[in-house]
Each structure stands twice: as structure tokens, then as C-alpha cells.
Amino acid sequence: MRILMLGLTIMLFVISCEEPIDPPIDCTGECLFTKTDATGIISFTNCYDKWSITFDADSLQAIIINPDSKLEVEGLKIEVSGIFYDNDFPFLMPDPPGPIQHKLEIRKYQVLD
């Protein structure tokens, strides 16, 4: 009986010490789509006077709605998860490549080397 109790205690300890699982990111309301653990490069977008990210996988660019001051570094590479919406920020000046179609609400990020 003691061996069984010891085994159950050890299992309970191991289970409780596991890394917490991030809750899924829900796309509700005006949300267009989400990305999870996507890598990209931070840049300042003059025509909007806002920080943005360009993703490595598909070259999608999005204005960051809620930039942490730690992210306000030109050329910073990050891994990010978040929710995308239609960009409704106004142009402050013309931009030859055209308007950025999306804005991003960051839910979690990690700075990469």
C-alpha cells in the first residue's frame, strides 16, 4: 500500500510541475485570423508613425496595436502569437509599396537572437 501511495504522490508531483500550456488564441468579433509562434522582423513604419512586423514565412506585414517598449527596436527578430484585424489606421504620408492591410494584437512574444 505504501508503494502505491508513494507512486501516486510522485505522479502528482510530476504532473503539477509540467510547463503550463498556453490557452488557444480565439478569433472572435472583427478578427480576421491568428498566428501562433510565427517569426518576423520589427520595423518602424513612417507612413503610419507606428511599429510593424514583417513575417518571415509569408512576408505579411502588420501594424502592431499594442507594442511593448522592448519591441520598439528596428530590425529586432521575434517569435509572436496574436490576433489580426483589418488595418484602419490612417496614412500620415504616401507610401510607395501601398497600405498595410492588417494590424496585430500581440498576445505573446519572445525576442530571438
Secondary structure, 3 states (H helix, E strand, C coil): CHHHHHHHHHHHHHHHCCCCCCCCCCCCCCCCEEEEEEEEEEEEECCCCEEEEEECCCCCEEEECCCCHHHCCCCCEEEEEEEEEECCCCCCCCCCCCCCCEEEEEEEEEECC
